[in-house]
Each structure stands twice: as C-alpha cells, then as structure tokens.
Amino acid sequence: MLKSIKNVDIENKTVLLRLDLNVPIQDGKIQSDFRIIKSVPTILHLLKNNNSIIILSHLGRPNEGKIMPSLSLKKISQHLSKKLGHEIEFIENWIDGIKIEKNRIIMCENVRFQKGERANDKILSKKIASLGDIFVFDAFGVSHRKEASTYGVLDYIDSYIGLLVEDEINNANSILNSPQKPLLTIISGAKISTKIKMIHKLIEKSDFMILGGGVLNTFLNVLGYEIGQSLAEKEFVNEVKEIISGTHFHKIILPIDLVCSELDNPDQIKNRSVSMVQSNESIFDIGTQTINKYRTIIESSKTIFWNGPLGYIEKTPFDNGTVEILKMIASADNYSIIGGGDTVPIVEGLGLQNNITCLSTGGGSLLKYIEGESLPVLSKLGVVS
C-alpha cells in the first residue's frame, strides 16, 4: 500500500506541503496554470480535516541563495488562492519559523532562494522539517531531484505522498503492468539519446509504436532512407540496429510521407514520400497520408501513451501532425496518458485537457519512472518503479 494521505487520517496538524508550481511566466503573466490546478485536490483534502498548510515550491533556477524578484512565488500564490477560493498568506522570510492558525494556508517564498536547497544541505533540511508536524510530497516533477525540500526533509519528519503523486504513479503503472490492449505508444523528441531506454522498455509491452522527430529520423537513417539535413544522432546507430533486428521491430509503424523544407528556403514546404526526401532538405513533421494511417491505429487502440511532439512544433505549419494526432486521441474511446513539457501546453492550447485521461506533470520524472529508474524521493517514500 502506498504511503499516501488517502490511507492515513491527518487531522489538526501543521502540514508541510511540497508542490511543483514551477509554471511558465512571461512578461509577469502566468502562461499555463496546469500545475497549479493539479495541486488543488490535495490542498482541499488536507483542509477538510482542520489542518494548517505551509506550501513549499520552487520557481526557475535562481542563483544559489540569491533573491530574484522575477522568480518570486507571490503571483503564483495569488493565482492559487483564486483557484482554491481560499485566502493564502504569502511569506518571504520563513526559514526561521512560521506562526500559523488552524485551517489556514501559507505559501513560502521560492525554496531555491535558500542557500543549500539544491545541494540537499542537512541543516536546511532540518530547518524545513521543523516548520510542520507532517510532510506531504506532491511534486512529482521533482521526484528525481535530491534537494533539501524534497529529499533531505524526509529524514526528519513523518512523510506521505499527495493525491497528485499517487495519481501519477497509478497511471504510469497502468501502462507498465496492466494496459488495456491494444496499447499504442508514441515516442518522439529531438534526441534519441533521451528516449532509447523508453523505446526498449515499452516496445515489448506495446502492440503499436509510432516514432517522431529526431528519434524517427535516426531510425529512418539506419534503415537506409535519405534524411537530408534532418536532426539525427548517428552515434546511436548500433542501438537502433539492435531494435531493428529484434523480434518487436514490426510493431513500429513507419510513416508514409513527411513534411520537408530546405534550411535556406524554409517557406518552400513540400509533402514528400518517405523515400523521396532530398539531400538538401530537412524533415519537420509527418505528412498527410501518415496522419490518416495513424488515425486507424489510434481509433483501434484502447490505451495510448504519448511522450514528445511529432514535429517542429515551434513553427506553423510543422505543428500540424502533433495537433491532428492530439485531436484524434481526444475524440477516441481510449485510456490516454500524455507526458512531456512540450506536449502538454499544446493540449491546453487546443482546450483538450478534459478529453485526455491523464496529463502528466512529470516531464523528466515520468520518463525515468517508465524506464524503470529509481526516483530518489519516491524510493525514500517506499515507491518502487
């Protein structure tokens, strides 16, 4: 049984709650409140039992021990307060002690303003632990980091996982252990070096696998296709050959056509057959016939796991493949999990977040969990991937 707040009665306590509120902010405005909203259920769960809550989080990567106003959590505190419908008191100087009344919420200033946070300093860890009676870790996105407010604090206080982390673990385990078949995995990204372990882990469990981005380009290159000037990691040829020669390679569904352009003439966009890419071109997205081919697979799949956009999404129209595939998944009858910092904002932008079973807050943590790597914070809390 997970050491979760669901499985224990926490009442009339001062709860230290570590969240991951590291959201994108541009020109002083929050660009995505996805992680903020995902933190709400745990807070409400703790409030109903007459607990006081002290929220800890980080934002960005400030210089060690330096206060940077642009990375203050004050704006996030105000936004969360509105979403909760509950007043949150914001405190800048908190490390030497906090007085808090019952059923109140305090948000502390950016934990990374504290010297020793990222180095997992023991003295800082003890100070943080001394602020509360119970520690609840609900910051899945930093569960792979050994920092004072995530890892070190666990040595000095009774600790549990929150509802968000429990949900992330259960969803990841559903892919790894008992997916409803057929299982489709979509794995993409600029570098195959960051995804090769995931491919090895999931290809055996999958019924279908779709590749995109630099990951796909590297496979196409090894298979003898011309990829021109496309992004690829040719030093991973041997790893790719191993997969190609393996018993599960037939599960990888290759594209029919690709969207290409010349680097010095980017507006001349062409939809090429996969065998007709020119040596002076680069691949930027999947083509229209490929999108239609993937539609049949998506509609027949009962479980879909997706990590990484399929094209060069930063520039239109090279986001078309990713957008169309997302729409298909959202409208299909399936259990869907989407993770990765580049993919989730697109889902939000399309307003499809309520049509996806699980949008992961994890990023790198989800990647490592799926690959079977130990996540230090979760391991210390008794969670084994």
C-alpha positions as CSV (number, residue, x, y, z in Angstrom):
1,M,0.0,0.0,0.0
2,L,1.3,3.4,-0.9
3,K,2.2,5.7,1.9
4,S,-0.5,8.2,0.8
5,I,-2.6,10.8,2.5
6,K,-5.6,8.7,1.3
7,N,-4.5,5.9,3.6
8,V,-4.0,7.9,6.9
9,D,-6.0,10.3,9.0
10,I,-4.2,13.6,9.1
11,E,-6.1,15.9,11.4
12,N,-5.4,19.1,13.3
13,K,-1.8,19.2,12.1
14,T,0.5,21.7,10.5
15,V,1.3,20.1,7.2
16,L,4.3,21.0,5.1
17,L,3.2,20.5,1.5
18,R,5.8,20.4,-1.2
19,L,4.3,21.2,-4.6
20,D,5.7,21.8,-8.1
21,L,4.4,25.2,-9.0
22,N,7.2,25.8,-11.5
23,V,5.0,27.3,-14.2
24,P,6.0,29.4,-17.2
25,I,5.7,33.1,-16.6
26,Q,6.3,35.7,-19.4
27,D,6.1,39.4,-19.0
28,G,4.8,38.9,-15.5
29,K,1.9,36.7,-16.7
30,I,1.4,33.0,-16.0
31,Q,1.3,31.3,-19.3
32,S,0.0,27.9,-18.1
33,D,-1.6,27.2,-14.7
34,F,-1.8,23.4,-15.4
35,R,0.4,22.5,-12.5
36,I,-1.3,25.0,-10.2
37,I,-4.7,23.5,-10.9
38,K,-3.4,19.9,-10.4
39,S,-2.3,20.8,-6.9
40,V,-5.8,21.8,-5.7
41,P,-7.3,18.3,-4.8
42,T,-4.5,17.6,-2.3
43,I,-4.9,21.0,-0.7
44,L,-8.7,20.6,-0.4
45,H,-8.2,17.1,1.1
46,L,-6.0,18.4,3.8
47,L,-8.1,21.4,4.6
48,K,-11.3,19.4,5.3
49,N,-9.6,17.8,8.3
50,N,-8.8,21.1,10.0
51,N,-5.2,21.1,9.1
52,S,-3.0,24.2,8.6
53,I,-0.9,24.1,5.4
54,I,2.5,25.5,4.6
55,I,3.2,25.3,0.9
56,L,6.8,25.0,-0.4
57,S,7.7,25.2,-4.0
58,H,10.4,26.4,-6.4
59,L,10.3,28.6,-9.5
60,G,13.0,28.6,-12.1
61,R,16.7,28.3,-11.4
62,P,17.8,31.3,-9.3
63,N,21.5,31.7,-8.3
64,E,22.2,29.8,-5.0
65,G,20.9,31.8,-2.1
66,K,20.1,34.9,-4.2
67,I,16.6,36.6,-4.1
68,M,15.4,37.3,-7.6
69,P,12.1,39.2,-7.7
70,S,11.3,37.8,-11.2
71,L,11.2,34.3,-9.7
72,S,9.1,35.1,-6.7
73,L,6.1,32.9,-6.0
74,K,3.9,35.8,-4.9
75,K,2.0,35.9,-8.2
76,I,1.5,32.1,-8.1
77,S,0.3,32.4,-4.5
78,Q,-2.4,34.9,-5.6
79,H,-3.4,32.7,-8.6
80,L,-3.7,29.6,-6.5
81,S,-5.8,31.5,-3.9
82,K,-8.3,32.4,-6.6
83,K,-8.5,28.8,-7.9
84,L,-9.0,27.5,-4.3
85,G,-11.4,30.1,-3.2
86,H,-9.3,30.3,0.0
87,E,-7.0,33.0,1.2
88,I,-3.3,32.2,1.1
89,E,-0.9,34.2,3.1
90,F,2.4,34.8,1.3
91,I,5.6,34.9,3.4
92,E,9.0,36.0,2.2
93,N,11.1,35.3,5.3
94,W,10.0,31.9,6.6
95,I,13.0,29.6,7.2
96,D,13.4,30.6,10.9
97,G,9.9,29.8,11.9
98,I,6.2,30.4,11.0
99,K,3.2,31.0,13.2
100,I,0.0,29.7,11.5
101,E,-3.6,29.4,12.7
102,K,-5.7,26.3,12.2
103,N,-7.3,25.8,8.7
104,R,-5.1,28.5,7.2
105,I,-2.7,28.3,4.2
106,I,0.7,29.9,3.9
107,M,2.9,29.9,0.9
108,C,6.6,30.4,1.4
109,E,8.8,32.3,-1.0
110,N,10.8,30.3,-3.5
111,V,12.7,27.5,-1.7
112,R,15.6,27.9,-4.1
113,F,16.3,31.3,-2.7
114,Q,17.6,29.4,0.3
115,K,21.3,28.6,0.3
116,G,21.8,24.8,0.3
117,E,18.4,23.8,-1.2
118,R,19.8,22.3,-4.4
119,A,22.7,20.8,-2.6
120,N,20.4,19.0,-0.2
121,D,22.0,20.6,2.8
122,K,21.3,18.8,6.1
123,I,21.0,21.9,8.2
124,L,18.5,23.4,5.8
125,S,16.6,20.1,5.6
126,K,16.2,20.1,9.4
127,K,15.1,23.7,9.5
128,I,12.4,23.0,6.9
129,A,11.2,19.9,8.7
130,S,10.9,21.8,12.0
131,L,8.2,24.0,10.5
132,G,5.5,21.3,10.5
133,D,4.2,18.1,12.0
134,I,3.7,16.2,8.8
135,F,5.3,16.4,5.4
136,V,3.3,15.7,2.2
137,F,5.2,15.4,-1.1
138,D,3.0,16.2,-4.1
139,A,5.6,17.5,-6.6
140,F,6.0,14.5,-9.0
141,G,8.0,16.7,-11.4
142,V,10.9,17.0,-9.0
143,S,10.8,13.5,-7.5
144,H,14.1,12.7,-9.3
145,R,15.9,15.6,-7.5
146,K,17.8,15.2,-4.2
147,E,17.1,18.6,-2.8
148,A,16.5,19.8,0.8
149,S,12.8,20.5,0.4
150,T,12.1,17.2,-1.5
151,Y,14.6,14.6,-0.3
152,G,16.6,15.8,2.7
153,V,13.5,16.8,4.7
154,L,12.2,13.2,4.6
155,D,14.8,12.2,7.2
156,Y,13.4,14.4,9.9
157,I,9.6,14.3,9.7
158,D,6.8,11.8,9.1
159,S,6.1,11.9,5.4
160,Y,3.5,10.9,2.8
161,I,2.7,11.3,-0.9
162,G,-0.2,13.5,-2.0
163,L,-3.0,12.8,-4.4
164,L,-1.3,14.1,-7.5
165,V,1.8,11.9,-7.0
166,E,-0.4,8.9,-6.2
167,D,-2.4,9.5,-9.4
168,E,0.8,9.9,-11.5
169,I,2.2,6.6,-10.1
170,N,-1.1,4.7,-10.7
171,N,-1.3,5.9,-14.3
172,A,2.3,5.1,-15.1
173,N,1.8,1.6,-13.5
174,S,-1.3,1.0,-15.6
175,I,0.9,1.4,-18.7
176,L,3.7,-0.8,-17.4
177,N,1.7,-3.5,-15.7
178,S,-1.8,-3.9,-17.0
179,P,-2.6,-1.8,-20.0
180,Q,-5.9,-2.5,-21.8
181,K,-5.0,-3.8,-25.2
182,P,-4.2,-2.8,-27.9
183,L,-1.5,-0.5,-26.4
184,L,-0.1,2.3,-28.7
185,T,3.0,4.2,-27.6
186,I,4.0,7.4,-29.3
187,I,7.6,8.4,-28.6
188,S,9.2,11.4,-30.1
189,G,11.7,14.2,-29.4
190,A,14.8,15.9,-30.8
191,K,17.3,13.4,-29.4
192,I,17.0,9.6,-29.5
193,S,19.6,9.5,-26.7
194,T,16.9,10.7,-24.2
195,K,14.3,8.2,-25.4
196,I,16.2,5.0,-26.3
197,K,15.7,3.4,-22.9
198,M,12.0,4.2,-23.1
199,I,11.7,2.6,-26.5
200,H,13.5,-0.6,-25.2
201,K,11.2,-0.7,-22.2
202,L,7.9,-0.2,-24.0
203,I,8.3,-1.9,-27.4
204,E,7.8,-5.3,-25.8
205,K,4.7,-4.2,-24.0
206,S,3.2,-2.3,-26.9
207,D,1.1,-3.5,-29.8
208,F,2.0,-0.5,-31.9
209,M,4.7,2.2,-31.7
210,I,4.9,5.5,-33.5
211,L,8.1,7.5,-33.6
212,G,8.6,11.2,-34.4
213,G,11.2,14.0,-34.5
214,G,14.9,13.2,-34.3
215,V,14.0,9.8,-32.9
216,L,12.3,8.8,-36.1
217,N,15.0,10.4,-38.3
218,T,17.7,8.3,-36.7
219,F,15.6,5.1,-37.4
220,L,15.0,6.2,-41.0
221,N,18.7,6.9,-41.5
222,V,19.7,3.4,-40.2
223,L,17.0,1.8,-42.4
224,G,18.7,3.4,-45.5
225,Y,16.3,6.3,-46.1
226,E,17.6,9.7,-47.1
227,I,17.0,12.2,-44.3
228,G,19.0,15.1,-45.8
229,Q,19.9,17.7,-43.2
230,S,17.5,16.5,-40.6
231,L,18.2,16.3,-36.9
232,A,19.5,12.8,-36.0
233,E,22.0,11.2,-33.7
234,K,24.1,8.9,-35.9
235,E,26.2,7.8,-33.0
236,F,23.2,5.7,-31.9
237,V,23.3,3.5,-35.0
238,N,24.2,0.3,-33.1
239,E,21.4,0.8,-30.5
240,V,18.9,1.4,-33.4
241,K,20.1,-1.6,-35.3
242,E,19.6,-3.8,-32.2
243,I,15.9,-2.7,-32.2
244,I,15.5,-3.1,-35.9
245,S,16.9,-6.7,-35.8
246,G,14.8,-7.6,-32.7
247,T,11.6,-9.6,-32.6
248,H,9.4,-6.5,-31.8
249,F,10.5,-4.2,-34.7
250,H,7.3,-5.0,-36.6
251,K,5.4,-3.0,-34.0
252,I,7.0,0.3,-35.1
253,I,4.7,1.9,-37.7
254,L,6.8,3.9,-40.1
255,P,5.4,7.0,-41.9
256,I,4.3,7.1,-45.5
257,D,5.1,10.7,-46.1
258,L,6.9,13.6,-44.4
259,V,6.8,17.4,-44.4
260,C,10.1,18.8,-45.6
261,S,11.8,22.1,-46.3
262,E,15.2,23.4,-47.3
263,L,17.0,25.2,-44.4
264,D,17.9,28.2,-46.6
265,N,14.5,28.3,-48.2
266,P,12.1,27.4,-45.3
267,D,8.9,28.7,-46.9
268,Q,9.1,26.2,-49.7
269,I,7.3,23.4,-47.8
270,K,6.8,20.0,-49.5
271,N,5.0,16.9,-48.6
272,R,7.4,14.1,-49.6
273,S,7.1,10.3,-49.8
274,V,9.3,8.9,-47.1
275,S,11.6,7.6,-49.9
276,M,11.8,10.9,-51.7
277,V,13.4,13.3,-49.2
278,Q,16.1,15.3,-50.9
279,S,19.7,15.6,-49.6
280,N,19.4,19.4,-49.2
281,E,16.1,19.1,-47.2
282,S,15.2,18.6,-43.6
283,I,12.2,16.7,-42.1
284,F,10.0,18.8,-39.9
285,D,6.7,16.9,-39.5
286,I,4.7,13.8,-40.6
287,G,2.7,14.1,-43.8
288,T,-1.0,14.0,-44.6
289,Q,-1.1,10.3,-45.6
290,T,0.8,9.3,-42.5
291,I,-1.7,11.2,-40.3
292,N,-4.6,9.3,-41.9
293,K,-2.7,6.0,-41.5
294,Y,-2.2,6.7,-37.8
295,R,-5.9,7.5,-37.4
296,T,-6.8,3.9,-37.9
297,I,-4.3,2.8,-35.3
298,I,-5.4,5.4,-32.8
299,E,-9.1,4.5,-33.2
300,S,-8.4,0.8,-32.6
301,S,-6.2,1.3,-29.6
302,K,-7.6,1.0,-26.1
303,T,-4.6,2.5,-24.3
304,I,-2.3,5.3,-25.6
305,F,0.9,6.6,-24.1
306,W,2.5,9.7,-25.7
307,N,5.8,11.4,-24.9
308,G,7.1,14.1,-27.1
309,P,5.6,16.1,-30.1
310,L,5.9,14.7,-33.6
311,G,7.2,17.7,-35.4
312,Y,9.0,21.1,-35.2
313,I,6.0,22.5,-33.2
314,E,7.6,25.9,-32.6
315,K,6.8,26.9,-36.2
316,T,3.5,26.6,-38.1
317,P,2.6,24.5,-40.1
318,F,5.1,22.0,-38.7
319,D,2.9,21.5,-35.6
320,N,0.1,20.1,-37.8
321,G,0.9,16.4,-37.3
322,T,1.0,16.8,-33.5
323,V,-2.2,18.8,-33.4
324,E,-4.1,16.4,-35.6
325,I,-2.9,13.3,-33.6
326,L,-3.9,15.0,-30.4
327,K,-7.4,15.7,-31.7
328,M,-7.7,12.1,-32.7
329,I,-6.7,10.8,-29.3
330,A,-9.0,13.3,-27.6
331,S,-12.0,12.1,-29.6
332,A,-11.3,8.4,-29.5
333,D,-12.6,5.9,-26.9
334,N,-9.3,5.1,-25.0
335,Y,-7.3,5.4,-21.8
336,S,-4.7,8.1,-22.7
337,I,-1.6,9.3,-20.9
338,I,0.3,12.3,-22.3
339,G,3.6,13.5,-20.7
340,G,6.4,15.8,-21.6
341,G,6.8,19.5,-21.1
342,D,6.5,20.2,-24.9
343,T,3.3,18.3,-25.5
344,V,1.1,19.3,-22.5
345,P,0.9,23.0,-23.5
346,I,-0.4,22.1,-26.9
347,V,-3.2,20.0,-25.3
348,E,-4.0,23.1,-23.2
349,G,-3.9,25.4,-26.2
350,L,-6.4,23.2,-28.0
351,G,-8.6,23.0,-24.9
352,L,-8.5,19.2,-24.9
353,Q,-7.2,18.7,-21.4
354,N,-10.6,17.3,-20.2
355,N,-10.6,14.7,-23.1
356,I,-7.3,13.1,-22.0
357,T,-7.3,10.6,-19.2
358,C,-4.1,11.8,-17.7
359,L,-1.9,14.8,-18.5
360,S,1.3,14.2,-16.6
361,T,3.1,17.0,-14.6
362,G,6.2,14.8,-14.6
363,G,8.3,15.5,-17.6
364,G,11.7,14.0,-16.7
365,S,10.3,12.2,-13.7
366,L,7.7,10.3,-15.8
367,L,10.4,9.4,-18.3
368,K,12.6,7.9,-15.6
369,Y,9.8,6.1,-13.9
370,I,8.6,4.5,-17.2
371,E,12.3,3.5,-17.9
372,G,12.4,1.8,-14.5
373,E,15.0,4.2,-13.0
374,S,14.8,4.9,-9.3
375,L,13.3,8.3,-8.4
376,P,15.1,9.2,-5.1
377,V,12.3,11.0,-3.4
378,L,9.7,8.3,-4.2
379,S,12.1,5.5,-3.3
380,K,12.6,7.1,0.1
381,L,8.9,7.1,0.5
382,G,8.7,3.4,-0.4
383,V,7.6,3.7,-4.0
384,V,9.4,1.4,-6.4
385,S,9.0,1.8,-10.2
